[in-house]
């Protein structure tokens, strides 16, 4: 879902206790089932919510296109849905490497 800062802020506050907008939120349907869900074509992993307003600001700040920023955020959200996290230093490095690898596939 693509939304605005107001809506994503309400979700961020409700589910994470952080009363400010964010760029992307992921809500897993596999939460607690297994660490890395098997990706099957007929299984839903969850929802990815992206603030288009925040994405545009980030794209402007990074001097790249909105398309690239949205792609980065969708990849980031998808990695969360497949069990990745970035709260710890080691996990952060692993997730960033996976993001970079996927972005290269899209030539971004």
N, C-alpha and C positions, 0 to 999 in steps of 0.2 A: 504494500500500500504506500502510495505517495501522499503526503499530507503537509500541513503547515506547522510552524513552531508552536502555536497554541495547543494543537491537539497532541503533538508528541510530548510537549511539556507535561500535559495532564497524565499521559501514560507513564512517563518517566517518574513523576511524583508518586503516582498510585502504586507502581510495581517495583520501583527502586528507591523510593524515598528521597529522590533528588528533584527539587522544585526548580528546574530550569530545562530549557529545550536541549535536545541532543541531536546528533545527526542520524543515527540508526539504532533501532531496537529489534531484537529477535526474540520470538516467543516459540519455544520448542514444544511440539506435540509429543516428543519422545523423552521429555524431561524425566530423569531418574530411571529410565528404562535400562539404558546402557550408555557407556561413555561415548562411543562413536557409533551412531546408528548405521546399519547397513542401508545404503541408498538403493532403493528399488523404484522402478519407474511408476509403480502403482501406489506408493506410500507417500503421504504428506509428511514433511519434516516439521513444518510450523509456519509462522508468519514473520515477515520482515517488514518493518515500518520505517520509512525514510522521510525525513523532513526536507522537502524540496527547497525551502527557504534557507535552511542551514547549509544544504549541499551547494546552493548557488554562492553563498558567502565564502564557503571553503574553496570552491573552484576559483572564485575571484582572487582570494588571498594567495592561492597556490599558482595562479596564472595558468590555469588549464581549463578545459571546457567543462560545462555542466555534465555532458555525456560521460566524460572520464570520471568525474567525481561520483556520479550516480552508479557507475560500474564498480568503482572501488567500494562504495558503501554496500552495494548488493553482494559483492564477493565477501566482504567482511561479515555481513549478516548471515550469509550462507555457511561460512566457516563456523560461526557460533552454533548454527543449527546442526552441524555435523560433529559437535562435541569439543570444538576448540575454544580456548579462552586466552586472555592476555593480562590477567591480573598479576601474575608472578613473572619475574624477569625472564626465566627460561621459556615459559609459555608464550610470552610476548614475542620473543625472538622467533620461535617456531611459527606462530601465527603470521607474523610479518613476512617470513620467508615464503610461506604458502601463498599469501596474498600476492607477493611479487611474481611468483612463478605463474599464477593464474593470469595476472595482468599481462605478462609477456605473451601468453597464448592469444590474447585479444589485441596484441600489438599496442598496448597502452603503457 
